[in-house]
């Protein structure tokens, strides 16, 4: 079993990660904060984090 450091960024090689096409966007809203992520060069990048 591969161990992953807590808080380490997840990549397409990480277990359980299904990559989406380039340019895909996801928005997460948690406890009144929001985070916008987008696939850039095959990696999810956080574009915006706002409280």
Backbone as CSV, one residue per row, in Angstrom:
resi,resn,N_x,N_y,N_z,CA_x,CA_y,CA_z,C_x,C_y,C_z
1,UNK,0.845,-1.186,0.000,0.000,0.000,0.000,0.883,1.239,0.000
2,UNK,0.569,2.191,-0.849,1.304,3.455,-0.897,0.785,4.377,0.188
3,UNK,1.711,5.010,0.911,1.314,5.992,1.916,1.493,7.372,1.319
4,UNK,0.512,8.238,1.554,0.544,9.590,1.027,0.574,10.547,2.208
5,UNK,1.470,11.530,2.163,1.566,12.510,3.232,0.287,13.332,3.287
6,UNK,-0.210,13.554,4.492,-1.422,14.353,4.665,-1.165,15.764,4.168
7,UNK,-2.060,16.273,3.349,-1.935,17.616,2.813,-1.125,17.687,1.525
8,UNK,-0.530,16.561,1.105,0.259,16.558,-0.131,-0.687,16.689,-1.320
9,UNK,-0.282,17.430,-2.359,-1.146,17.559,-3.534,-1.363,16.211,-4.212
10,UNK,-2.576,15.983,-4.707,-2.885,14.734,-5.397,-2.670,14.923,-6.888
11,UNK,-2.111,13.909,-7.519,-1.860,13.953,-8.956,-2.569,12.784,-9.616
12,UNK,-2.450,12.689,-10.932,-3.095,11.592,-11.657,-2.520,10.242,-11.243
13,UNK,-1.320,10.226,-10.649,-0.705,8.978,-10.205,-1.178,8.567,-8.811
14,UNK,-1.859,9.465,-8.093,-2.340,9.165,-6.742,-3.469,8.145,-6.802
15,UNK,-3.520,7.220,-5.827,-4.596,6.228,-5.829,-5.961,6.888,-5.678
16,UNK,-6.923,6.426,-6.441,-8.287,6.917,-6.349,-8.555,8.218,-7.081
17,UNK,-7.576,8.742,-7.802,-7.764,10.001,-8.515,-8.134,9.709,-9.966
18,UNK,-9.264,10.233,-10.387,-9.680,10.118,-11.782,-9.526,11.511,-12.381
19,UNK,-8.600,11.634,-13.308,-8.347,12.948,-13.896,-9.433,13.306,-14.898
20,UNK,-9.738,14.552,-14.961,-10.708,15.092,-15.896,-9.954,15.752,-17.041
21,UNK,-10.634,16.048,-18.140,-9.966,16.684,-19.280,-9.379,18.052,-18.923
22,UNK,-8.352,18.435,-19.660,-7.706,19.741,-19.486,-8.758,20.850,-19.482
23,UNK,-8.646,21.762,-18.519,-9.573,22.885,-18.425,-10.790,22.617,-17.556
24,UNK,-10.986,21.363,-17.105,-12.123,21.055,-16.236,-12.042,21.894,-14.965
25,UNK,-13.204,22.274,-14.435,-13.266,23.112,-13.236,-14.135,22.417,-12.206
26,UNK,-13.745,22.540,-10.915,-14.604,22.074,-9.824,-14.637,23.162,-8.761
27,UNK,-15.770,23.290,-8.108,-15.959,24.285,-7.065,-16.377,23.551,-5.802
28,UNK,-15.659,23.809,-4.702,-15.997,23.216,-3.415,-16.391,24.330,-2.463
29,UNK,-17.516,24.147,-1.765,-17.957,25.101,-0.757,-17.976,24.369,0.575
30,UNK,-17.178,24.877,1.520,-17.051,24.231,2.824,-17.085,25.291,3.913
31,UNK,-18.014,25.175,4.826,-18.104,26.091,5.968,-18.087,27.553,5.535
32,UNK,-18.788,27.884,4.472,-18.872,29.257,4.019,-17.704,29.724,3.176
33,UNK,-16.682,28.893,3.001,-15.551,29.237,2.135,-15.714,28.516,0.811
34,UNK,-15.093,29.034,-0.233,-15.161,28.335,-1.515,-13.769,28.234,-2.120
35,UNK,-13.586,27.167,-2.883,-12.325,26.927,-3.572,-12.644,26.515,-4.996
36,UNK,-11.993,27.163,-5.966,-12.174,26.850,-7.377,-10.884,26.206,-7.870
37,UNK,-10.982,24.995,-8.404,-9.842,24.254,-8.933,-10.029,24.026,-10.426
38,UNK,-8.916,23.947,-11.162,-8.965,23.680,-12.599,-7.812,22.763,-12.969
39,UNK,-8.035,21.884,-13.974,-6.976,21.016,-14.476,-6.105,21.823,-15.437
40,UNK,-4.817,21.946,-15.083,-3.843,22.644,-15.911,-2.613,21.738,-16.015
41,UNK,-2.209,21.416,-17.232,-1.071,20.511,-17.464,-1.221,19.191,-16.708
42,UNK,-2.448,18.659,-16.672,-2.691,17.361,-16.063,-2.725,17.352,-14.550
43,UNK,-2.746,18.517,-13.901,-2.766,18.612,-12.439,-3.918,19.526,-12.020
44,UNK,-4.565,19.198,-10.889,-5.564,20.101,-10.329,-4.839,21.243,-9.639
45,UNK,-5.167,22.477,-9.989,-4.585,23.654,-9.363,-5.695,24.485,-8.722
46,UNK,-5.444,24.977,-7.508,-6.403,25.848,-6.844,-6.274,27.242,-7.443
47,UNK,-7.333,27.734,-8.066,-7.319,29.047,-8.694,-7.765,30.135,-7.738
48,UNK,-8.717,29.805,-6.854,-9.301,30.824,-5.979,-9.702,30.181,-4.675
49,UNK,-9.325,30.790,-3.568,-9.797,30.382,-2.256,-10.305,31.637,-1.579
50,UNK,-11.572,31.616,-1.194,-12.176,32.808,-0.632,-13.031,32.430,0.570
51,UNK,-12.917,33.233,1.617,-13.712,32.984,2.839,-14.990,33.764,2.807
